[in-house]
């Protein structure tokens, strides 16, 4: 197969952590051809999506005990050429959020990829699924949540719950997430800053004390769970995100979490969201990550699995 990955600059990727690298390695290990490109290299010519594609060869990481060893250099890029994306068997959209206006324009270009090339996640699906708002349609499995820019509504919610978590709708990797408590004299200021003085809505969720035991990332492939990792806050930090220092630990998917996956899975498939990361705390769905969900490296390291190869094997079957 010919597979293209739309990624951030490869020099900025961490081969011991980034799921994009794990997927590229898996494709290469299974004998497929791998190309990379970036969103600013996408083009429309004759009503069709093209991109400057660069063949890449990777030197895979190796597992030494509980850590990955990274070769230096770990990749080699060959000269690229402008190519129709429709010549690929699959295109992985793995640009990291935030989903900015240029990011959205890139998804419109990807709408023009000629079938039968599979774009995953679907460009339409990415536009549909804001990673905070998308969870709201699964009301039976999410904590009590509001979305508003009204300070008085937020204050009333926090006072009723005693504590809450504020999330910017366009944030990533825990950025801008705040713990709110009814007795905090900075509450009004925190809300004003986060809503840009009442001009931008934010999400506020009931605080789940179980967050101190971990924020679980569950990886779904075509709506089915294939692995999970628990991310535990460290020190005085209340967020478990790996990007802010959360400790990862081995975990299992509970019956309650499996039920959440079964509830969400059909909608993900219908929206073309094939590779997704669910965030679950205390059995409640808190976010649906569709842009460039991560966690594969950590799951593989802790469980001696090869989720990347499982994803590529599925892709081969799906594309036939």
Buried (B, 14 or more C-beta within 10 A) or exposed (E): BBBBBBBBEBEEBEBBBBBBBBBBBBBBBBEBBBBBBBBEBBBEEEEBBBBBBBBBEBBBBEEEEEEBEBEEEBBEEEEBEEBBBBEBBBBBBBBBBBBEEEBEEBBBBBEBBEEEBBBBBBBBBBBBBBBBBBBBEBEEBBBEBBBBBEBEBBBEBBEEBEBBBBBBBBBBBBBBBBBBBBEBEEBEEBBEEBBEEEEEBBBBBBBBEBBEBBBBBBBBBBBEBBBBBBBBBEEEBBBBBBEBBBEBEEBEBEEEBEEBBEEBBEBBBEBBBBBBBBBBBBBBBBBBBBBBBBBBBBBBBBBEBBBBBBBBBBBBEEEE
